[in-house]
Amino acid sequence: MGGVNSPVRAFGAVGGAPVFFERARGARVWDADGNVYLDYVGSWGPMILGHAHPAVVKAAVRAVERGSSFGAPTAGETELARLAREAFPTAERVRFTSSGTEACLTALRLARACTGRPLIVKFAGAYHGHADGLLASAGSGALTFGRPTSAGVPPEIARLTLVLPYNNPEALAAAFAAHGKKIAAVIVEPVAGNMGVVGPRSDFLDALERLPRRHGSLLIVDEVMTGFRLSWGGAQRLLALRADLTCFGKIVGGGFPVGGLGGPRRLMDKLAPLGPVYQAGTLSGNPVAMAAGIATLTLLKRDPPYKPLRDAADHLAHGLRAVARRHRRVISINVVESMFTVFFCKGPVTDLRSAQRANVKAYARFFHALLRRGVYFPPSQFEAAFVSAAHTPGVIEQTLAAAEAAFRDL
Ligand code: PMP
């Protein structure tokens, strides 16, 4: 099984043996051999407050002492849903799941049921979990019917997904011109994190707002990574983007397994038990996860860390660019608030195709050089790195010192 329960952890993209972690606190993680690392993965996004934040730990412990799961409703679910609605006003109703994958697959099912249409549009390089219809990627060309990215996805299912280049309003317009009456929804990472970090161009955002609505399709904004991270109201507030359906995950569960789907009542009421669209989960709305989520969102709301988070990411990016220049290395760093990627190529990186120009071997060497010096970056060129509220200026300086030595090694 590769020794892992999720593929990127196996270090396939960078080589070498994966590090087994034992504990974490703040910006640091310790491995099973006692080595300590400054962590820029943050469990792939959830740990915005830093690892093992005392308030989150306390809330989770209290909850587990009262019983870890009931399979019946609890007040915590309503409270977390209220917080999510406050942050995302279009999410009048919220359904919690146990993962972002479930949130996205539920969004697709609901969109198809609400529109009576079969096709979904997604963007190349975007990841929305591993539901069959979302594991489709484009061949070359601006507009292609999807091919399955994974074995076991029947081509008949992949063909229901149109895969378009990110940041390309013309391709979106062409897809709607050709298939508009059949498109149930467009699903988008409002700031892409899964081809490395790629921000949206404003004309792309305009097209996302305009085209689906004009053609009676829904806009599904996948905020699994960006929700509560780019701002309290996620990418939608930061970019003034209006979703029909919003997918949640990661931060909303405070480090526990949670996903969620939010939208207006007229759409969400189509979900069972009120409506005909089936969706369920034994551990959905789990009380321990709800408690950790409530503690996390409450802290983010009361004491917003977004300005210091942005400053930390900018400080790091600025420093890394200077280090790379000193060592005559061409890199391009995309930073959006507290998410960033160091691409080993000349910029700009604006979509999957430009991301794929990156020198993945150079990234792998950089990754291992950092790891040897106690800095844990994402073990793949095509992933987002994250700073947390525990990444103080001192942590960033320590990282830059490690990067200076790492670039010397390359
Ligand atoms: N959507 C996005 C944007 C994601 O980044 C991810 C996970 N990285 C998912 C969906 C899937 O979430 P999960 O891994 O919780 O199933």
Residues whose N, C-alpha, C, O or C-beta is under 5 A from the ligand:
A	BS01	PMP	S99 G100 T101 Y127 H128 G129 E189 D222 V224 M225 G249
